[in-house]
Amino acid sequence: MSSSLKAQSFYRFRFEEPWSVGMGGGVSQYFGELYSLWKYEEGIQPDYNFSINVRRTIGTKTRLRLEGSYIQMSGQDPPSDPRSYRSPRNLHFRARNIEAAFLAEYHWKPVRLNNITRHFLNWYIFAGVGASTNTPKAQLDGEWISLRPLALEGKEYPGIVMVFPMGLGMKYKLNVYTDLFIEGNYRFTLSDYMDDISAYNIKDFYLNLLESYGEYGEGPMPERLRLAVRNPDWLDENGMPDVEKIRNGIYFDKYGNFQHRIRRGSGLEHRFDGYFTFNVGVEIYFSEDIWENWLRRGRTRQRGWRFW
């Protein structure tokens, strides 16, 4: 009789639940004009992120996932490797973006199983498509200023960009209802303005910046020039842009092309920005009896089970 009752108790947990919800957080790392991990030894400059997602099993080893994320990323010249020739620009940015993505996961072991027989350890790869806000800011006189409306390089770029996430993850079964997951996710984008920097130098828009600034900072938008040109070599003794020096900083390179000595970007065409997140989180599988058998287990007088 005891064996029969035990078997009936465990039979209740032989369910297959295709839906789950997950949440996690971790570190984020930007890649672009102000940071390069691969080419130079500049260490890691991590920020933070957190996300929430909903998953559904659709095949033996396949799941679909809808995810929303809050991601902070940043970059700056001061810690850059001297070989990169980026330090003299003295540029920086910070962005706090909202991302939504739709992804497909392919698991190493089957996922269409009863939850009680779910594998303890399961690796998976994933890829998808999504969209992210694009909100770069820079600090000027102690205030964070949005860069996109200022069009420092004379070009308007969208506030929403396409992203293509892909990566590798691992899940560990904590109990019949819950998995622990660890995941690395890199996003390719279709924008070179996640950091508000794209042009190699200011040759195409320096006159426009000077017009916005005026002769002594009395122009309609003097902050445009102050945010675009921060190299101390092009500032006066008061830390303000040296208008005459900037106006005369032009030259012709060895190919006869018109250039300006104030540099901004890497000069590589079609090199889009990207960012990476490394997260740890939990995934909870939906069940009709999850409240009674797990969440309220400690409040009842009945002895609970550890459902592995």
Contacts in CASP RR format, 6 or more apart in sequence:
PFRMAT RR
TARGET T0000
AUTHOR 0000-0000-0000
METHOD contacts of the structure
MODEL  1
MSSSLKAQSFYRFRFEEPWSVGMGGGVSQYFGELYSLWKYEEGIQPDYNF
SINVRRTIGTKTRLRLEGSYIQMSGQDPPSDPRSYRSPRNLHFRARNIEA
AFLAEYHWKPVRLNNITRHFLNWYIFAGVGASTNTPKAQLDGEWISLRPL
ALEGKEYPGIVMVFPMGLGMKYKLNVYTDLFIEGNYRFTLSDYMDDISAY
NIKDFYLNLLESYGEYGEGPMPERLRLAVRNPDWLDENGMPDVEKIRNGI
YFDKYGNFQHRIRRGSGLEHRFDGYFTFNVGVEIYFSEDIWENWLRRGRT
RQRGWRFW
9 305 0 8 1.000
10 116 0 8 1.000
10 305 0 8 1.000
12 289 0 8 1.000
12 293 0 8 1.000
13 114 0 8 1.000
13 115 0 8 1.000
13 116 0 8 1.000
13 176 0 8 1.000
13 293 0 8 1.000
13 307 0 8 1.000
14 114 0 8 1.000
14 116 0 8 1.000
14 117 0 8 1.000
15 114 0 8 1.000
15 115 0 8 1.000
15 116 0 8 1.000
15 287 0 8 1.000
16 112 0 8 1.000
16 113 0 8 1.000
16 114 0 8 1.000
16 115 0 8 1.000
17 115 0 8 1.000
17 285 0 8 1.000
17 286 0 8 1.000
17 287 0 8 1.000
18 56 0 8 1.000
18 57 0 8 1.000
18 58 0 8 1.000
18 112 0 8 1.000
19 54 0 8 1.000
19 55 0 8 1.000
19 56 0 8 1.000
19 285 0 8 1.000
19 286 0 8 1.000
20 54 0 8 1.000
20 55 0 8 1.000
20 56 0 8 1.000
20 179 0 8 1.000
20 283 0 8 1.000
20 284 0 8 1.000
20 285 0 8 1.000
20 286 0 8 1.000
21 52 0 8 1.000
21 53 0 8 1.000
21 54 0 8 1.000
21 55 0 8 1.000
21 283 0 8 1.000
21 284 0 8 1.000
21 286 0 8 1.000
22 52 0 8 1.000
22 53 0 8 1.000
22 54 0 8 1.000
22 55 0 8 1.000
22 281 0 8 1.000
22 282 0 8 1.000
22 283 0 8 1.000
22 284 0 8 1.000
23 50 0 8 1.000
23 51 0 8 1.000
23 52 0 8 1.000
23 53 0 8 1.000
23 281 0 8 1.000
23 282 0 8 1.000
24 50 0 8 1.000
24 51 0 8 1.000
24 52 0 8 1.000
24 279 0 8 1.000
24 280 0 8 1.000
24 281 0 8 1.000
24 282 0 8 1.000
25 48 0 8 1.000
25 49 0 8 1.000
25 50 0 8 1.000
25 51 0 8 1.000
25 277 0 8 1.000
25 279 0 8 1.000
25 280 0 8 1.000
25 281 0 8 1.000
26 48 0 8 1.000
26 49 0 8 1.000
26 50 0 8 1.000
26 277 0 8 1.000
26 278 0 8 1.000
26 279 0 8 1.000
26 280 0 8 1.000
27 46 0 8 1.000
27 47 0 8 1.000
27 48 0 8 1.000
27 49 0 8 1.000
27 277 0 8 1.000
27 278 0 8 1.000
28 46 0 8 1.000
28 47 0 8 1.000
28 48 0 8 1.000
28 49 0 8 1.000
28 71 0 8 1.000
28 72 0 8 1.000
28 73 0 8 1.000
28 275 0 8 1.000
28 276 0 8 1.000
28 277 0 8 1.000
29 35 0 8 1.000
29 37 0 8 1.000
29 44 0 8 1.000
29 45 0 8 1.000
29 46 0 8 1.000
29 47 0 8 1.000
29 73 0 8 1.000
29 275 0 8 1.000
29 276 0 8 1.000
29 277 0 8 1.000
30 45 0 8 1.000
30 47 0 8 1.000
30 73 0 8 1.000
30 74 0 8 1.000
30 75 0 8 1.000
30 194 0 8 1.000
30 195 0 8 1.000
30 273 0 8 1.000
30 274 0 8 1.000
30 275 0 8 1.000
31 37 0 8 1.000
31 273 0 8 1.000
31 274 0 8 1.000
31 275 0 8 1.000
31 276 0 8 1.000
32 194 0 8 1.000
32 195 0 8 1.000
32 266 0 8 1.000
32 271 0 8 1.000
32 273 0 8 1.000
32 274 0 8 1.000
33 86 0 8 1.000
33 192 0 8 1.000
33 195 0 8 1.000
33 197 0 8 1.000
33 198 0 8 1.000
33 264 0 8 1.000
33 265 0 8 1.000
33 266 0 8 1.000
33 273 0 8 1.000
34 75 0 8 1.000
34 76 0 8 1.000
34 77 0 8 1.000
34 80 0 8 1.000
34 86 0 8 1.000
34 91 0 8 1.000
34 92 0 8 1.000
34 93 0 8 1.000
34 195 0 8 1.000
34 197 0 8 1.000
35 42 0 8 1.000
35 45 0 8 1.000
35 75 0 8 1.000
35 80 0 8 1.000
36 42 0 8 1.000
36 84 0 8 1.000
37 43 0 8 1.000
37 44 0 8 1.000
39 84 0 8 1.000
40 80 0 8 1.000
40 81 0 8 1.000
40 83 0 8 1.000
40 84 0 8 1.000
41 81 0 8 1.000
42 79 0 8 1.000
42 80 0 8 1.000
42 81 0 8 1.000
42 84 0 8 1.000
43 79 0 8 1.000
45 74 0 8 1.000
45 75 0 8 1.000
45 76 0 8 1.000
45 79 0 8 1.000
47 71 0 8 1.000
47 72 0 8 1.000
47 73 0 8 1.000
47 74 0 8 1.000
48 72 0 8 1.000
49 69 0 8 1.000
49 70 0 8 1.000
49 71 0 8 1.000
49 72 0 8 1.000
49 277 0 8 1.000
49 279 0 8 1.000
50 69 0 8 1.000
50 70 0 8 1.000
50 279 0 8 1.000
51 67 0 8 1.000
51 68 0 8 1.000
51 69 0 8 1.000
51 70 0 8 1.000
51 277 0 8 1.000
51 279 0 8 1.000
52 67 0 8 1.000
52 68 0 8 1.000
53 65 0 8 1.000
53 66 0 8 1.000
53 67 0 8 1.000
53 68 0 8 1.000
54 65 0 8 1.000
54 66 0 8 1.000
54 67 0 8 1.000
55 63 0 8 1.000
55 64 0 8 1.000
55 65 0 8 1.000
55 66 0 8 1.000
55 105 0 8 1.000
55 283 0 8 1.000
56 63 0 8 1.000
56 64 0 8 1.000
56 65 0 8 1.000
57 63 0 8 1.000
57 111 0 8 1.000
57 112 0 8 1.000
58 64 0 8 1.000
59 111 0 8 1.000
59 112 0 8 1.000
60 110 0 8 1.000
60 111 0 8 1.000
60 112 0 8 1.000
61 106 0 8 1.000
61 107 0 8 1.000
61 108 0 8 1.000
61 109 0 8 1.000
61 110 0 8 1.000
61 111 0 8 1.000
61 112 0 8 1.000
62 104 0 8 1.000
62 105 0 8 1.000
62 106 0 8 1.000
62 107 0 8 1.000
62 111 0 8 1.000
63 104 0 8 1.000
63 105 0 8 1.000
63 107 0 8 1.000
63 111 0 8 1.000
64 102 0 8 1.000
64 103 0 8 1.000
64 104 0 8 1.000
64 105 0 8 1.000
65 102 0 8 1.000
65 103 0 8 1.000
65 104 0 8 1.000
65 105 0 8 1.000
65 126 0 8 1.000
66 100 0 8 1.000
66 101 0 8 1.000
66 102 0 8 1.000
67 99 0 8 1.000
67 100 0 8 1.000
67 101 0 8 1.000
67 102 0 8 1.000
67 103 0 8 1.000
68 98 0 8 1.000
68 99 0 8 1.000
68 100 0 8 1.000
68 101 0 8 1.000
69 98 0 8 1.000
69 99 0 8 1.000
69 100 0 8 1.000
69 101 0 8 1.000
69 277 0 8 1.000
70 96 0 8 1.000
70 97 0 8 1.000
70 98 0 8 1.000
70 99 0 8 1.000
71 96 0 8 1.000
71 97 0 8 1.000
71 98 0 8 1.000
71 99 0 8 1.000
71 132 0 8 1.000
71 275 0 8 1.000
71 277 0 8 1.000
72 94 0 8 1.000
72 95 0 8 1.000
72 96 0 8 1.000
72 97 0 8 1.000
73 94 0 8 1.000
73 95 0 8 1.000
73 97 0 8 1.000
73 194 0 8 1.000
73 275 0 8 1.000
74 92 0 8 1.000
74 93 0 8 1.000
74 94 0 8 1.000
74 95 0 8 1.000
75 92 0 8 1.000
75 93 0 8 1.000
75 94 0 8 1.000
75 195 0 8 1.000
76 91 0 8 1.000
76 92 0 8 1.000
76 93 0 8 1.000
77 86 0 8 1.000
77 87 0 8 1.000
77 88 0 8 1.000
77 89 0 8 1.000
77 90 0 8 1.000
77 91 0 8 1.000
77 92 0 8 1.000
78 87 0 8 1.000
78 90 0 8 1.000
78 92 0 8 1.000
80 86 0 8 1.000
80 87 0 8 1.000
85 263 0 8 1.000
88 231 0 8 1.000
88 232 0 8 1.000
88 233 0 8 1.000
88 263 0 8 1.000
89 230 0 8 1.000
89 231 0 8 1.000
89 263 0 8 1.000
89 264 0 8 1.000
90 230 0 8 1.000
90 231 0 8 1.000
90 232 0 8 1.000
91 138 0 8 1.000
91 197 0 8 1.000
91 230 0 8 1.000
91 264 0 8 1.000
92 138 0 8 1.000
92 139 0 8 1.000
93 136 0 8 1.000
93 137 0 8 1.000
93 138 0 8 1.000
93 147 0 8 1.000
93 195 0 8 1.000
93 196 0 8 1.000
93 197 0 8 1.000
94 136 0 8 1.000
94 137 0 8 1.000
94 138 0 8 1.000
94 139 0 8 1.000
94 144 0 8 1.000
95 134 0 8 1.000
95 135 0 8 1.000
95 136 0 8 1.000
95 137 0 8 1.000
95 194 0 8 1.000
95 195 0 8 1.000
96 135 0 8 1.000
97 132 0 8 1.000
97 133 0 8 1.000
97 134 0 8 1.000
97 135 0 8 1.000
98 132 0 8 1.000
98 133 0 8 1.000
99 130 0 8 1.000
99 131 0 8 1.000
99 132 0 8 1.000
99 133 0 8 1.000
99 163 0 8 1.000
99 187 0 8 1.000
100 130 0 8 1.000
100 131 0 8 1.000
100 132 0 8 1.000
101 128 0 8 1.000
101 129 0 8 1.000
101 130 0 8 1.000
101 131 0 8 1.000
101 163 0 8 1.000
101 165 0 8 1.000
102 128 0 8 1.000
102 129 0 8 1.000
102 130 0 8 1.000
103 126 0 8 1.000
103 127 0 8 1.000
103 128 0 8 1.000
103 165 0 8 1.000
104 126 0 8 1.000
104 127 0 8 1.000
104 128 0 8 1.000
105 124 0 8 1.000
105 125 0 8 1.000
105 126 0 8 1.000
106 124 0 8 1.000
106 125 0 8 1.000
106 126 0 8 1.000
107 122 0 8 1.000
107 123 0 8 1.000
107 124 0 8 1.000
108 122 0 8 1.000
108 123 0 8 1.000
108 124 0 8 1.000
109 119 0 8 1.000
109 122 0 8 1.000
110 119 0 8 1.000
111 118 0 8 1.000
111 122 0 8 1.000
113 119 0 8 1.000
115 176 0 8 1.000
115 177 0 8 1.000
115 285 0 8 1.000
115 287 0 8 1.000
116 176 0 8 1.000
116 307 0 8 1.000
116 308 0 8 1.000
118 173 0 8 1.000
118 176 0 8 1.000
118 179 0 8 1.000
119 173 0 8 1.000
120 172 0 8 1.000
120 173 0 8 1.000
120 308 0 8 1.000
121 170 0 8 1.000
121 171 0 8 1.000
121 172 0 8 1.000
121 173 0 8 1.000
122 170 0 8 1.000
122 171 0 8 1.000
123 168 0 8 1.000
123 169 0 8 1.000
123 170 0 8 1.000
123 171 0 8 1.000
124 168 0 8 1.000
124 169 0 8 1.000
124 170 0 8 1.000
124 171 0 8 1.000
125 166 0 8 1.000
125 167 0 8 1.000
125 168 0 8 1.000
125 169 0 8 1.000
126 165 0 8 1.000
126 166 0 8 1.000
126 167 0 8 1.000
126 168 0 8 1.000
126 169 0 8 1.000
126 185 0 8 1.000
127 164 0 8 1.000
127 165 0 8 1.000
127 166 0 8 1.000
127 167 0 8 1.000
128 164 0 8 1.000
128 165 0 8 1.000
128 166 0 8 1.000
129 162 0 8 1.000
129 163 0 8 1.000
129 164 0 8 1.000
129 165 0 8 1.000
130 162 0 8 1.000
130 163 0 8 1.000
130 164 0 8 1.000
130 165 0 8 1.000
131 160 0 8 1.000
131 161 0 8 1.000
131 162 0 8 1.000
131 163 0 8 1.000
132 160 0 8 1.000
132 161 0 8 1.000
132 163 0 8 1.000
132 187 0 8 1.000
132 189 0 8 1.000
133 159 0 8 1.000
133 160 0 8 1.000
134 148 0 8 1.000
134 157 0 8 1.000
134 158 0 8 1.000
134 159 0 8 1.000
134 160 0 8 1.000
134 161 0 8 1.000
134 191 0 8 1.000
134 193 0 8 1.000
134 194 0 8 1.000
135 146 0 8 1.000
135 148 0 8 1.000
135 159 0 8 1.000
136 146 0 8 1.000
136 147 0 8 1.000
136 148 0 8 1.000
136 193 0 8 1.000
136 194 0 8 1.000
136 195 0 8 1.000
136 196 0 8 1.000
137 144 0 8 1.000
137 145 0 8 1.000
137 146 0 8 1.000
137 147 0 8 1.000
138 144 0 8 1.000
138 145 0 8 1.000
138 147 0 8 1.000
138 196 0 8 1.000
138 227 0 8 1.000
139 145 0 8 1.000
140 223 0 8 1.000
140 226 0 8 1.000
140 227 0 8 1.000
145 223 0 8 1.000
145 227 0 8 1.000
147 196 0 8 1.000
147 227 0 8 1.000
148 157 0 8 1.000
148 159 0 8 1.000
148 193 0 8 1.000
148 196 0 8 1.000
150 221 0 8 1.000
150 223 0 8 1.000
150 224 0 8 1.000
150 227 0 8 1.000
151 224 0 8 1.000
152 196 0 8 1.000
152 205 0 8 1.000
152 209 0 8 1.000
152 224 0 8 1.000
152 227 0 8 1.000
152 228 0 8 1.000
153 196 0 8 1.000
153 197 0 8 1.000
153 198 0 8 1.000
153 199 0 8 1.000
153 202 0 8 1.000
153 204 0 8 1.000
153 205 0 8 1.000
153 228 0 8 1.000
153 264 0 8 1.000
154 204 0 8 1.000
154 205 0 8 1.000
154 208 0 8 1.000
155 198 0 8 1.000
157 191 0 8 1.000
157 193 0 8 1.000
158 191 0 8 1.000
161 189 0 8 1.000
161 190 0 8 1.000
161 191 0 8 1.000
161 194 0 8 1.000
162 189 0 8 1.000
162 190 0 8 1.000
162 191 0 8 1.000
163 187 0 8 1.000
163 188 0 8 1.000
163 189 0 8 1.000
163 190 0 8 1.000
164 187 0 8 1.000
164 188 0 8 1.000
164 189 0 8 1.000
165 185 0 8 1.000
165 186 0 8 1.000
165 187 0 8 1.000
166 185 0 8 1.000
166 186 0 8 1.000
166 188 0 8 1.000
167 183 0 8 1.000
167 184 0 8 1.000
167 185 0 8 1.000
167 186 0 8 1.000
168 183 0 8 1.000
168 184 0 8 1.000
169 181 0 8 1.000
169 182 0 8 1.000
169 183 0 8 1.000
169 184 0 8 1.000
170 181 0 8 1.000
170 182 0 8 1.000
170 183 0 8 1.000
171 179 0 8 1.000
171 180 0 8 1.000
171 181 0 8 1.000
171 283 0 8 1.000
172 179 0 8 1.000
172 180 0 8 1.000
172 181 0 8 1.000
173 179 0 8 1.000
173 308 0 8 1.000
174 180 0 8 1.000
174 282 0 8 1.000
175 294 0 8 1.000
175 306 0 8 1.000
175 307 0 8 1.000
175 308 0 8 1.000
176 285 0 8 1.000
176 294 0 8 1.000
176 307 0 8 1.000
176 308 0 8 1.000
177 284 0 8 1.000
177 285 0 8 1.000
177 287 0 8 1.000
177 290 0 8 1.000
177 294 0 8 1.000
177 307 0 8 1.000
178 282 0 8 1.000
178 283 0 8 1.000
178 284 0 8 1.000
178 285 0 8 1.000
179 282 0 8 1.000
179 283 0 8 1.000
179 285 0 8 1.000
180 280 0 8 1.000
180 281 0 8 1.000
180 282 0 8 1.000
180 283 0 8 1.000
181 279 0 8 1.000
181 280 0 8 1.000
181 281 0 8 1.000
181 282 0 8 1.000
181 283 0 8 1.000
182 279 0 8 1.000
182 280 0 8 1.000
182 281 0 8 1.000
183 277 0 8 1.000
183 278 0 8 1.000
183 279 0 8 1.000
183 280 0 8 1.000
184 276 0 8 1.000
184 277 0 8 1.000
184 278 0 8 1.000
184 279 0 8 1.000
185 276 0 8 1.000
185 277 0 8 1.000
185 278 0 8 1.000
185 279 0 8 1.000
186 274 0 8 1.000
186 275 0 8 1.000
186 276 0 8 1.000
187 274 0 8 1.000
187 275 0 8 1.000
187 276 0 8 1.000
187 277 0 8 1.000
188 272 0 8 1.000
188 274 0 8 1.000
189 272 0 8 1.000
189 273 0 8 1.000
189 274 0 8 1.000
189 275 0 8 1.000
190 272 0 8 1.000
191 272 0 8 1.000
191 273 0 8 1.000
192 198 0 8 1.000
192 270 0 8 1.000
192 271 0 8 1.000
192 272 0 8 1.000
192 273 0 8 1.000
193 273 0 8 1.000
194 273 0 8 1.000
194 274 0 8 1.000
194 275 0 8 1.000
195 273 0 8 1.000
197 264 0 8 1.000
197 265 0 8 1.000
198 264 0 8 1.000
198 265 0 8 1.000
199 205 0 8 1.000
199 264 0 8 1.000
199 265 0 8 1.000
199 267 0 8 1.000
200 263 0 8 1.000
200 264 0 8 1.000
200 265 0 8 1.000
200 266 0 8 1.000
200 267 0 8 1.000
201 259 0 8 1.000
201 260 0 8 1.000
201 261 0 8 1.000
201 262 0 8 1.000
201 263 0 8 1.000
201 264 0 8 1.000
201 265 0 8 1.000
202 209 0 8 1.000
202 228 0 8 1.000
202 229 0 8 1.000
202 260 0 8 1.000
202 262 0 8 1.000
202 264 0 8 1.000
203 250 0 8 1.000
203 258 0 8 1.000
203 259 0 8 1.000
203 260 0 8 1.000
206 246 0 8 1.000
206 247 0 8 1.000
206 250 0 8 1.000
206 260 0 8 1.000
206 262 0 8 1.000
209 224 0 8 1.000
209 225 0 8 1.000
209 228 0 8 1.000
209 229 0 8 1.000
209 246 0 8 1.000
210 225 0 8 1.000
210 243 0 8 1.000
210 246 0 8 1.000
210 247 0 8 1.000
211 219 0 8 1.000
212 219 0 8 1.000
212 220 0 8 1.000
212 221 0 8 1.000
212 222 0 8 1.000
212 224 0 8 1.000
212 225 0 8 1.000
213 219 0 8 1.000
213 221 0 8 1.000
213 222 0 8 1.000
213 224 0 8 1.000
213 225 0 8 1.000
213 226 0 8 1.000
213 241 0 8 1.000
213 243 0 8 1.000
214 222 0 8 1.000
214 243 0 8 1.000
215 243 0 8 1.000
216 243 0 8 1.000
217 240 0 8 1.000
225 241 0 8 1.000
225 246 0 8 1.000
226 240 0 8 1.000
226 241 0 8 1.000
228 264 0 8 1.000
229 235 0 8 1.000
229 241 0 8 1.000
229 246 0 8 1.000
229 262 0 8 1.000
231 262 0 8 1.000
232 239 0 8 1.000
234 241 0 8 1.000
234 242 0 8 1.000
234 245 0 8 1.000
234 246 0 8 1.000
234 262 0 8 1.000
235 241 0 8 1.000
235 242 0 8 1.000
236 242 0 8 1.000
246 262 0 8 1.000
249 260 0 8 1.000
249 261 0 8 1.000
249 262 0 8 1.000
250 258 0 8 1.000
250 259 0 8 1.000
250 260 0 8 1.000
250 261 0 8 1.000
251 259 0 8 1.000
251 260 0 8 1.000
251 261 0 8 1.000
252 258 0 8 1.000
252 259 0 8 1.000
253 259 0 8 1.000
284 290 0 8 1.000
287 293 0 8 1.000
293 307 0 8 1.000
294 307 0 8 1.000
297 304 0 8 1.000
298 304 0 8 1.000
END
